Amino acid sequence: MKTDRFQSRLMRAARYAGTKKTAYLLMALGLTAGAAWGADLVSVYRDAVAYDAPYAAAKASLDAGREKLPQARAGLLPTVGLAANTVWNDIDSTQRTTPPTDTAVKYNSNGWSVTLTQPLFRWQNWLGYNQSELLVAQAEAQFGSARLDLIVRVAQTYFDVLLAQEALATTRAQKAAIGEQLESAKRNFEVGTATITDTHEAQSRYDLAAAQEIAAQSDLLVKRQALRMIVGKEHEALKGLKSSFQIGRPQPDNIDAWVETAESGNPAVVISRAGLEVAALEAEKQRAGHYPTLDLVATRGRASQSGTLALGVSRPGSDTDSTTIGVQLAFPIFSGGATVSKDREAVALREKALADLENARRTAALQVRQTYLGVTSGLSQVKAYEAALTSSQLALESNKLGYDVGVRINIDVLNAQGQLYDTRQKLAKARLDTLAAQLKLKAAAGNLSEADLAAINALLE
């Protein structure tokens, strides 16, 4: 009779485990960790843009890098210099005559000049200008890399907080469930239907859950402080993942296509490619140190001298105006070997930049392969854990029914509860890890944007 009743209750549990009871369980476990009024991922990212120190440093570095262009352009434009002087002259001279003759001259001289120099042919300056454009592009690529890094860091830190909240909620729910089982074991022992062993087992599980709750609270505080360091404020509540949603596969769903994109669009590859072009121009610029230079030079000036007094005779002052216009040609002949040495150094650095570019491509390809496999394996894990969650719920219901009718013992129920909550937490971790892997995959390929962050933000509630 008891067996028939047990089977009937088990069948009912199996029918409803995937619907009402599962929904109730998920709600009790705090699947939606964030409250409806909590901050979401996009708002947290905007706070980080305004506060994050590494991002601010990258922005300042970009502003500094953009100044390379006007600095190099100055080497192609004319330079104008103004010089002025004033000198008091007091000259005493003695002529070796018979008898000796002494002469004293006192006067003031002053003048000014304006000089304009326009480079006509300085090949290294033209190469430097082209080089500056690449340096600006490199600075912008470095800032783009910092922006992608900020998106990934914000999302990962946000997910860490959600996972810590989930762990705390799961631990508390598990503690409450074990507490109920402990009270049941105590009541059964008092009426003589169970042994003291059931009580001891439940008590040990309850104490362990209490210790895990303390650890989960501490971990949540640490994760929140890590998020605060990025965004500059502490959010009491964050929106969590919806109870049910589907994570799409990477598009394109082809690892070779992602590798090809990364080998050309990865931020490190873009930076290294610009570095190689800069190094190549630097080698040409150092070689141009052997070339002659031709400048247009124009000077306008005035030299004045006040009246002088010599041998007791006063002489009038003078003013001289001068204007000169011409070209100046210079040939570098020998500089102690410095020009040749710099040429060899630039060639070696160009070879280094070429090797750095190849390494960046290989690293990007490896990174994309790893993150792509992380996404695909994460999707498989999510499906497996979703099935395992339903199975664990069925197992818990079965063990509870079996315990009620006497065909299961207390430890069976405790083990089933532990498996359910462990599966629940692993499912949450698999979902968050997969979403983070999707962002890292796009960042490695160089096509991550705020729109991708907004797409994940739509999965929050």
C-alpha positions in Angstrom: 0.0 0.0 0.0 2.8 2.3 0.9 4.7 1.4 -2.2 1.7 2.3 -4.5 1.2 5.6 -2.7 4.9 6.3 -3.1 4.9 5.6 -6.8 1.8 7.7 -7.3 3.4 10.7 -5.6 6.6 10.1 -7.5 4.8 10.3 -10.8 3.0 13.5 -9.8 6.4 15.0 -8.8 7.9 14.0 -12.1 5.0 15.7 -14.0 5.3 19.0 -12.2 9.0 19.1 -11.5 9.7 20.9 -14.8 7.0 23.5 -14.3 5.6 24.9 -11.1 7.9 23.3 -8.6 11.0 24.1 -10.6 9.9 27.7 -11.1 9.2 28.0 -7.4 12.6 26.5 -6.6 14.4 28.8 -8.9 12.6 31.8 -7.5 13.5 30.6 -4.0 17.2 30.3 -4.9 17.3 33.8 -6.1 17.9 33.2 -9.8 17.1 36.8 -10.5 19.7 38.2 -8.1 19.3 41.8 -9.0 16.2 43.8 -8.0 14.1 45.5 -10.7 15.5 48.8 -9.6 19.1 47.7 -9.6 21.8 49.1 -11.9 22.3 47.3 -15.2 25.4 46.5 -17.2 25.2 49.5 -19.5 24.8 52.0 -16.7 27.7 50.4 -14.9 29.8 50.7 -18.1 29.0 54.4 -18.4 30.1 55.0 -14.9 33.4 53.1 -15.6 34.0 55.3 -18.7 33.9 58.4 -16.5 35.9 56.9 -13.6 38.2 54.1 -14.6 41.8 55.2 -14.1 43.4 52.9 -16.8 40.9 54.2 -19.3 41.5 57.8 -18.4 45.3 57.2 -18.8 44.7 55.7 -22.2 42.6 58.7 -23.2 45.4 61.1 -22.1 47.9 59.0 -24.0 45.8 59.3 -27.1 45.7 63.1 -26.7 49.5 63.1 -26.4 49.9 60.8 -29.4 47.9 63.1 -31.6 50.4 65.8 -31.0 53.0 63.9 -33.0 51.4 65.2 -36.2 51.7 68.9 -35.7 55.2 68.4 -34.3 56.3 66.6 -37.5 54.5 69.2 -39.7 56.6 71.9 -38.1 59.6 70.4 -39.8 58.1 71.3 -43.2 57.1 74.8 -42.3 59.2 77.9 -42.0 60.8 79.0 -38.8 61.2 82.7 -37.8 63.7 83.9 -35.2 64.2 87.3 -33.7 67.5 88.4 -32.1 68.5 91.7 -30.5 71.6 93.0 -28.7 73.0 96.1 -27.0 76.7 96.4 -26.0 78.6 99.1 -24.2 82.2 99.3 -25.5 85.1 100.9 -23.5 88.3 100.3 -25.4 91.8 101.5 -24.3 94.7 100.9 -26.7 98.4 101.9 -26.7 100.4 102.2 -29.9 104.1 101.3 -29.6 105.4 104.5 -31.0 108.0 106.9 -29.7 106.7 108.3 -27.6 103.8 105.7 -27.0 100.3 106.9 -27.9 97.3 106.0 -25.8 93.8 105.9 -27.3 90.5 105.6 -25.4 87.2 104.9 -27.3 83.8 104.7 -25.6 80.5 104.0 -27.4 77.3 101.9 -27.4 76.4 99.5 -30.2 73.1 97.7 -30.6 71.2 95.8 -33.3 68.4 93.4 -34.2 67.8 90.8 -36.8 64.9 88.7 -38.0 65.7 85.4 -39.8 63.3 83.2 -41.7 64.4 79.7 -42.7 62.2 77.6 -45.0 63.3 74.0 -45.6 63.4 73.3 -49.3 64.8 69.8 -49.3 65.0 67.9 -46.0 64.0 64.3 -46.9 64.1 63.1 -43.3 61.5 65.8 -42.4 59.1 64.4 -45.0 59.6 60.9 -43.7 59.1 62.1 -40.2 55.8 63.7 -41.2 54.6 60.4 -42.8 55.8 58.6 -39.7 53.8 60.9 -37.4 50.6 60.0 -39.2 51.3 56.3 -38.4 52.1 57.2 -34.8 48.7 58.9 -34.5 47.1 55.8 -36.0 49.0 53.7 -33.5 47.9 55.8 -30.6 44.3 55.6 -31.7 44.6 51.8 -32.0 46.0 51.6 -28.4 43.1 53.7 -27.2 40.7 51.4 -29.0 42.4 48.4 -27.3 41.9 50.1 -23.9 38.2 50.7 -24.7 37.7 47.0 -25.6 39.6 46.1 -22.4 37.3 48.3 -20.4 34.2 46.6 -21.8 35.5 43.2 -21.0 36.7 44.2 -17.5 33.4 45.8 -16.6 31.4 42.8 -17.9 33.6 40.3 -16.2 33.6 42.2 -12.9 29.8 42.7 -13.1 29.4 38.9 -13.8 31.7 38.2 -10.8 29.3 40.1 -8.6 26.3 38.3 -10.0 27.9 35.0 -9.4 28.9 35.9 -5.9 25.3 37.0 -5.2 24.1 33.7 -6.7 26.5 31.8 -4.5 25.2 33.6 -1.4 21.6 33.1 -2.3 22.2 29.4 -3.1 24.1 28.9 0.2 21.3 30.5 2.2 18.6 28.5 0.4 20.6 25.3 1.0 21.1 26.3 4.7 17.3 26.8 5.0 16.5 23.5 3.4 19.0 21.7 5.6 17.5 23.4 8.6 14.1 22.1 7.7 15.6 18.6 7.3 17.4 19.0 10.7 14.1 19.9 12.4 12.4 16.9 10.7 15.2 14.6 11.9 14.9 15.9 15.4 11.1 15.3 15.4 11.5 11.8 14.0 14.1 11.0 16.6 11.8 12.2 19.4 9.0 10.0 18.2 11.3 7.1 17.7 11.0 6.8 13.9 14.6 7.8 13.2 18.0 7.3 14.9 20.2 10.0 16.3 22.5 9.5 13.3 20.1 11.4 11.1 20.2 14.3 13.4 23.9 14.4 13.6 24.2 14.2 9.8 21.8 17.0 9.3 23.5 19.1 12.0 26.9 18.6 10.3 25.5 19.7 7.0 23.8 22.7 8.6 27.1 23.8 10.3 28.9 23.4 7.0 26.3 25.5 5.2 26.6 28.2 7.8 30.4 28.3 7.3 29.9 28.5 3.5 27.4 31.3 3.9 30.0 33.4 5.8 32.6 32.7 3.1 30.0 33.6 0.4 29.2 36.9 2.1 32.9 37.8 2.3 33.5 36.9 -1.4 30.5 39.1 -2.4 32.0 42.0 -0.5 35.3 41.5 -2.3 33.7 41.3 -5.7 31.7 44.5 -5.0 34.8 46.4 -4.0 36.5 45.2 -7.3 33.5 46.7 -9.2 33.7 49.8 -7.2 37.3 50.3 -8.1 36.3 50.5 -11.8 33.1 52.5 -11.6 33.8 54.7 -8.5 30.6 53.8 -6.6 29.1 50.8 -4.9 25.8 49.5 -6.2 23.6 47.9 -3.6 21.7 46.0 -6.2 22.6 44.8 -9.7 20.2 43.4 -12.3 20.6 39.7 -12.7 20.1 37.3 -15.5 16.6 36.4 -16.6 15.3 33.0 -15.4 15.3 31.6 -18.9 17.0 32.8 -22.1 18.9 31.3 -25.0 22.5 32.2 -25.7 23.1 32.2 -29.4 26.1 30.6 -31.1 29.0 32.8 -32.4 28.3 34.4 -35.7 29.9 33.4 -38.0 29.8 29.9 -36.6 33.2 29.1 -38.0 36.4 29.2 -36.1 38.6 29.7 -39.2 36.6 32.9 -40.1 37.2 34.2 -36.6 40.9 33.5 -36.8 41.1 35.3 -40.1 39.4 38.3 -38.7 41.6 38.3 -35.6 44.8 38.1 -37.7 44.0 41.5 -39.2 41.7 43.2 -36.7 43.0 42.2 -33.3 44.0 45.4 -31.4 47.5 44.0 -30.8 47.9 43.2 -34.5 46.8 46.6 -35.5 49.2 48.3 -33.1 52.1 46.0 -34.2 51.4 46.6 -37.9 51.5 50.4 -37.3 54.7 49.9 -35.3 56.3 48.0 -38.2 55.5 50.8 -40.7 56.9 53.3 -38.2 60.1 51.3 -37.9 60.4 51.0 -41.7 60.1 54.8 -42.1 62.5 55.3 -39.2 65.1 53.2 -41.1 64.6 55.4 -44.2 64.8 58.5 -42.1 68.1 57.5 -40.6 69.4 56.7 -44.1 68.4 60.2 -45.1 70.9 61.5 -42.7 73.5 61.0 -45.5 71.5 63.3 -47.9 72.2 67.0 -48.4 69.8 69.6 -47.1 68.7 72.8 -48.9 67.1 75.7 -47.0 65.9 79.2 -48.1 67.3 81.7 -45.6 66.1 85.4 -45.4 67.4 87.9 -42.9 66.4 91.5 -42.2 68.4 93.5 -39.6 69.8 96.8 -38.3 73.0 97.6 -36.5 73.4 100.9 -34.7 76.4 102.6 -33.1 76.4 105.7 -30.9 78.8 108.5 -31.2 82.4 107.7 -30.1 85.1 109.6 -28.4 88.6 109.0 -29.5 91.7 111.2 -28.8 89.4 113.9 -27.5 87.5 114.0 -30.8 83.8 113.2 -30.9 82.6 111.2 -33.9 79.0 110.7 -35.1 77.1 107.4 -34.7 75.9 105.2 -37.5 72.9 103.0 -38.5 73.2 100.1 -40.9 70.2 98.3 -42.4 70.7 95.0 -44.1 68.5 92.5 -46.0 69.8 89.1 -47.3 67.9 86.4 -49.2 69.5 83.2 -50.3 69.7 79.4 -50.2 71.9 77.4 -48.0 73.1 73.9 -49.1 74.7 71.6 -46.6 76.4 68.3 -47.2 76.9 65.9 -44.3 80.4 64.4 -44.7 81.4 62.7 -41.5 79.8 62.7 -38.1 82.0 60.3 -36.2 80.1 57.2 -37.4 76.9 58.2 -35.6 74.7 58.4 -38.7 75.8 54.9 -39.9 75.3 53.5 -36.5 71.8 54.9 -36.2 71.0 53.5 -39.7 72.0 50.0 -38.5 70.0 50.4 -35.3 66.9 51.4 -37.2 67.2 48.4 -39.5 67.5 46.1 -36.5 64.5 47.7 -34.9 62.5 47.2 -38.1 63.3 43.5 -38.0 62.2 43.4 -34.4 58.9 45.1 -35.3 58.4 42.5 -38.1 58.9 39.7 -35.5 56.6 41.5 -33.1 53.8 41.7 -35.7 54.1 38.0 -36.5 54.0 37.1 -32.8 50.9 39.4 -32.4 49.1 37.5 -35.2 49.9 34.1 -33.8 48.9 35.2 -30.3 45.6 36.6 -31.7 44.9 33.4 -33.6 45.5 31.3 -30.4 43.4 33.7 -28.3 40.5 33.5 -30.7 40.6 29.7 -30.9 40.6 29.5 -27.1 37.7 31.9 -26.7 35.7 30.4 -29.5 36.1 26.9 -28.0 35.2 28.5 -24.6 31.9 29.8 -26.1 31.0 26.5 -27.8 31.9 24.4 -24.8 30.1 26.8 -22.5 26.9 26.5 -24.6 27.1 22.7 -24.3 27.7 23.0 -20.5 24.7 25.3 -20.2 22.4 22.7 -21.9 23.9 19.9 -19.8 23.4 21.8 -16.5 19.9 22.8 -17.4 19.0 19.1 -17.9 21.0 18.2 -14.8 19.0 20.8 -12.8 15.7 19.2 -13.8 17.1 15.8 -13.0 18.4 17.0 -9.6 15.0 18.4 -8.8 13.4 15.1 -9.6 15.9 13.3 -7.6 15.3 15.6 -4.6 11.5 15.1 -4.9 12.0 11.4 -5.1 14.2 11.2 -2.1 11.9 13.4 -0.1 8.9 11.1 -1.0 11.1 8.1 -0.3 12.0 9.5 3.1 8.4 10.1 3.9 7.4 6.5 3.2 10.5 5.1 4.8 12.4 3.8 1.8 15.1 6.6 1.9 17.1 7.8 4.8 18.0 11.3 5.8 21.4 11.3 4.3 19.9 10.5 0.9 17.8 13.7 1.1 20.7 15.8 2.2 22.9 14.5 -0.7 20.1 15.2 -3.2 19.7 18.7 -1.8 23.5 19.3 -2.1 23.5 18.1 -5.6 20.6 20.3 -6.6 22.2 23.5 -5.2 25.6 22.6 -6.6 24.0 22.1 -10.0 22.1 25.3 -9.7 25.3 27.3 -9.0 27.3 25.6 -11.7 24.5 26.5 -14.2 24.7 30.1 -13.2 28.5 30.1 -13.6 28.3 28.4 -17.0 25.9 31.0 -18.3 27.9 33.9 -17.1 31.2 32.4 -18.3 29.7 31.8 -21.7 28.5 35.4 -22.0 31.9 36.7 -20.9 33.6 34.4 -23.4 31.4 35.8 -26.2 32.6 39.3 -25.3 36.3 38.1 -25.1 35.9 36.4 -28.5 34.7 39.6 -30.2 37.4 41.6 -28.4 40.1 39.2 -29.6 38.7 39.6 -33.2 38.7 43.4 -32.8 35.0 43.9 -33.5 33.6 44.3 -29.9 31.4 47.3 -29.4 29.0 48.8 -26.9 26.1 47.3 -28.9 27.3 43.8 -27.8 27.2 45.0 -24.2 23.6 46.3 -24.8 22.6 42.9 -26.2 23.7 41.2 -23.0 22.1 44.0 -21.0 18.8 42.9 -22.6 19.1 39.5 -20.9 19.0 41.2 -17.4 16.0 41.9 -15.3 
